[in-house]
Amino acid sequence: MTTPSLADYKSPRSWLTLGIFLVVVIGVGALIGTQSVPGAWYEGLTKPPFNPPNWIFGPVWFTLYVMIAAAGWRIWMIAPDSGAMKLWFAQMAVNWVWSPIWFIGQMLWPAFAVIVVLLALIVAFIVAARRHDGIAAWLFAPYLAWVSFASVLNLSIALLN
């Protein structure tokens, strides 16, 4: 594992890069979220008893997106051409397609397939990122936990409907 120094993250270029990561990740996530809101279709679905209230998703995803952006930024600053960075971009793309498939396309089983791929990419990123920066890998731990829960929820709703 490469041990990044504080100098890797303290330059003006680094702070600008962090800002770009935050704006893009949170901005695209928010845009997708506003375009694929739960509506009457979602409200009409049978849900398991552990389904959280709708209001929880916004704050959780905002927090996760900040952590995802920070992890991507950390890897970008020390290993921009690495497999870890490629996995970061791949998981981000897959993350962003889940909501439109679920809420706009109303396709429960394809959304489940997408979330399983997302889980695999998250785990692969954690493993690959550990070789470069342990903090970046750990920043993905809450994301892995949430997407694991979301996968069980997705599967449960698909089975119930």
N, C-alpha and C positions, 0 to 999 in steps of 0.2 A: 504494500500500500504506500502510495506517495503521501508524504505528510506535507500538506500545504502550509505555507507560512502566512502570517497576518498580512505581509506585504502583497500576497496574491490577491487580497480582497480589499485593500485600503486605497487603491489609486482612484483618481477621478474617473478613469475609464471603467473601472470595476463597478463603481457606484452607478454610473450611467447604464451599464449593462444590467445591473440588478433592476434598475427602474424599468428598463425595456422588458425584461422577463416578467416583472410584476404587472405592468400594463397589459401586455399581450395575454398572459395566462388568465388574469382576473377579467380583463376586458372581453376576451372571446368567450370565456365561461359565462359572464353576465349576459352577453348578447344572446348566446344560445339559450340561457335560462329564461330570458324574457320572451323568446320566440317559441319556446316549447314548454309553456306553463301547464300544470295539471288543470284539466278542465272537467266538463261534465262526464266525458268518457272515463277518466281516471276515477272520479268520485263514484261512478257506478260500478266499479270493479269490486269484487269480493276480495278483502284483504285479511291477512293473518292478524291475530291479536297483538303481535309485536310490531305492527306497522307504526312508525312514529308519526306525530302530527306534521302536517305540511310545513309549518313555520320553521321547523328545525333544519330543513335542508339548506336554506340560504346561508345562515350563519356557519353551518358545518362546511359547506363547499367553499365559502369565502376563506375560512381559516385553512382548509386543505390546499386551496389554490395558492395562498401565500407560501405555504411550506413547499409545495411542488415547484413553484417559481424559484424559491431560494435554493432548493436542491439542484435544479437545472443550472442556475447561475453559478453555483459553487463548482460543478463539474465543468461547465463551459470555461471558467476562468483558468482551470489547470489542465484540462484534457478535452478540448473542444472537438477533436477528431476521434475520440474514443468510442468504443462499443457502448459504454455507459451513456454517452450523449445521444447516440443513435437510438438507444432504447428509450431515453427520456422523450425524444421527439415522437417516437412511435406510440408510446403510451398516451402522450398528450392528444395525438390525433384520434386514437381509439376512444379516449375519454370524451372528447368533444362530439363524437358521432352517436354515443349511446342515447342521450336525451331526445334528439330528433327521431331516432328509430322507435323509442318507447312512446313518447308523448305525441309526436306528430304522425308517425307511421302506425302507431297503435299495434306494433308487432312484438308481442311478449316473448316469443321463443327466439326470434332473431336478436332481440335485445339481450336475452340471456347468453346467447353465443358470443356476442360482443363483449359482455362483461366478464365472461370466462377468459377471453383473450386479454382483456385489460388486466385481470388478476395475474395472468402469466407474465405479462410485460412489467408489471409493478415488481414482482418477485425477481425477475431477471435484472431489472434496473438496480434493485437493492444489492444483489450479488455483485454485479459489475461495478457499481459505484463504490462499494467497500474497498476495491483495489486502489481507488484514487483518493477518496475522502469519506471517512466514517460518518461525519456529520451529515453529509448529503444522503447517505444511505439511511441513517436514522430519521431524517426528515420525512422519509416515505413510510415509516412504520404506522403512523395514524391513518394515512391514506390506505395502506394495505388493510388495516382493521376495518375501516369504513366500507371499502369496496367489497370486502369479504361479507360483511353484514348485508350490504346492498345486493350482493349476489344471491344470498339466501332469501332475501325479500323478493327479488325479481323471480326466482324459481318458485317460491311459494305462491305469489300472485298468478304466475303462469299456470301452475297446477290447479289453483282454485277457480280459474276462469277458462 
